[in-house]
Amino acid sequence: MGERPFDSEAVKSMTAHWTRAQPTVAAFIQSLVRNSHDADELLQQTAERVVERYHQFDTSRPFLPWAMTIAKHCVIDHARRQGRAAAPLMLGEAAESVAEAFVQEEVDAALMQRLERCLKELAPRAREAIGLRYTNDWKPKKIAEHLGMTANAATVMLHRARALLRACLETTGESGEASR
Amino acid sequence: MMSMGPLISRYFDDDLSAAEVEELTAWLQQSPENAAEFARQARLDYLLTRSLAAPQAVAVEGTIVSLGGPAGAEEVIDEPRSAVRSSALWERSESRVTGLVVLATLLLVATLGGLRVWSVRTAGLASDSLPEPSGGVASRFESTGPSFERDGNSLAGAVVEITGLKGVRWLPGYERRLGDRLAEGVLRFQQGTVRVRFVGGVVASIVGPAEVQLISGDQARLIAGTFVAYAPEGAEGFRLDTPGAEITDLGTEFGARVDDAGETTLSVFDGEVQLVSRDGGVRETLTQGQGATISAAGVARPQFSLTPFEEPRDAIRGYRIVWEPFGPGSATGPFPGSAGAGWLGAWQVVADPAGGGEAASITNKQPLHPGAEWYLEFLGAIPPSAAEARLQVRRSYGSLDAFSVERPYTIECLVRIQSNPSFVNCFEVAGFVGEQEEVTGQPAWAVRALPEREAARLRWQVAQPMTETPDIAGNDGPLVGWWEPFRLAVTIDPAKKRWRFMIASPQQSAASEWRELALSAFSDGDPHEIVVTAHGDTPYRLSFAIDEVKIRNLP
């Protein structure tokens, strides 16, 4: 509270910046905070801090690194509050290095379209495994039972499917537009 | 050095031990290259998460095609894209409070204004994972062989007709085809969704792995699986038996699910059912928003669940308007639903200081992100000194193709209020018809929630008359905790000029009785509008999200 009010140009600028940066910030948070509810909360918290501090942002500089710094601090604060025992699947300590990496791995709309194409290139069984993992939010053990294979085999299948998808994304990205 | 790829992949399957997480953390801090490798994999994980609830990604075999849709036209049953997403959302929400003890208590039946009756139950948290399809189904099934008698196109002797199939994997020997008329016998399949129409008029949707014994044109026995039935007028009396209960449809939509242990989960979405436990200890009429779990031995306790029935509920309905403002892909793709989907225009987001001042209005020029953009626009529109403010989103819809606002329909919204409780004075979901707002300034229907700040809860109620600010003192509307996502379902019956609503959170559900629509006149071509409004003390912290909107006719 108490910050200076924004003029309409500042609001437009902030909206445009955040609209572009939000998927990358969300991906960064999700990568470190695997609890989806916590990740949602942190994204919201980041957005609020961006609003509160936008008047401090130097618009001659890139927005994404600035927003990622805010997101990183939100994650680190969250990790401290939670403690490792409470959130074993969280890489809070690696937030610093991962945040920097994400600035170079921006998520944009074109990637989503590319992913749709790449998914079609997967073998049917691998595509089904990926679908069960992400659509149904199943773990490898359950996917294995469903597909009639061992848990290890399901884990390997998911790993290979991801590797193929990444290769496809990066290949089509190189032949198309740059990702940032 | 050994590749860390498999370990990273397993990390994104949430499948690492604490020691492995430490190993990964240390590796990430070793070099920027390592972090970059992780970030690329994380980016893929994010994209997959965001995209795979889209229709093309629903991992089922085949397609669902049905006969016997509206006017007998051939139709394709909607992919359950929203069902998948919303189920996942509920599951996440419910998982946060899984440890809560179920209180099997019928809390209250209280009157509001002498006419309205609330019935509120504490609801247990359903386990939403279906029985495993592999092995378990076959081993649990009785050894009787299939006994369907195909009878050409004749309905003579038939009990049901198969009107829809989706991703169905039949058990060997039980294969059926679309359009089959089936006599008494057993319906068994390993996975997928089967839609049937009973001769008695009930439409049902069954999700596998399932075993259903078809007894007659108005009776079946659910041995395993998930079963949703809709009984239109004239088809009342349909009976579904389960291991622990007899459920009789009194003109309604309900869902029943039987799990591996033979426990029945029953939820009533509309109307009434009569529940009689197998041991005779429970004989009760359940209404909209109520439910129960009944053990195989017949022991019942109150519980209402939505998640297990999302997909079959979608499957028994026809065309629907679906908008997931913050659903997968919506943040990066084109704004959905602006044409050809029943919406008559874009969403409008309006922010203004209460009691005067210039309102700011935006449309869908930019994709909306969870909370943030509304919040941003709101902030820009309202001076910080404003004592009160209003944030509103609204969108109009109308008849299109097989969807008609002239037939009974439901609006279901999945909503999250993200503001700090101390900043919100009132949250409202309302509907307008035609020029009503300009003429009377009043909605045709409206549901409001007022905060009980000390308890961090919202209390929902119908305001009557609409112009009055509801007085929560002494009223006992349903309560929803802050931050909880909740599903608000409004049923509108234009012909009878009535409406009612149900609200369900992971912990509670409640429903209102039918109420009269506040309509002065209604003509076929009138646009309808849904309006969601938050009133608050300050412009700074007022935000909410609508994760999903489904508008659809009753089956």
Interface residues (C-beta under 8 A of the other chain):
Chain A: M1 E3 P5 F6 S8 A10 V11 M14 T15 A16 W18 T19 Q22 P23 A26 A27 F28 Q30 S31 R34 S36 H37 D40 L43 Q44 A47 E48 V51 R84 P88 L89 M90 L91 E93 A94 E96 S97 V98 E100 A101 F102 Q104 E105 V107 D108 A109 L111 M112 L115 E116 L119 R127 E128 I130 G131 L132 R133 Y134 T135 N136 D137 K139 P140 K142 E145 H146 G148 T155 V156 L158 H159 R162 A163 L165 R166 L169 E170
Chain B: G5 P6 S9 R10 Y11 F12 D13 D14 D15 L16 A18 V21 L24 T25 L28 Q29 P32 N34 A35 A36 F38 A39 R40 Q41 A42 R43 L44 D45 Y46 L47 L48 T49 R50 S51 L52 A53 A54 Q56 A57 V58 A59 V84 A88 E91 R92 S93 R96 S129 E132 P133 S134 G329 A331 T332 G333 Q366 P367 H369 P370 G371 A372 E373 Y375 L376 E377 L379 G380 P383 P384 Q418 Y540 R541 S543
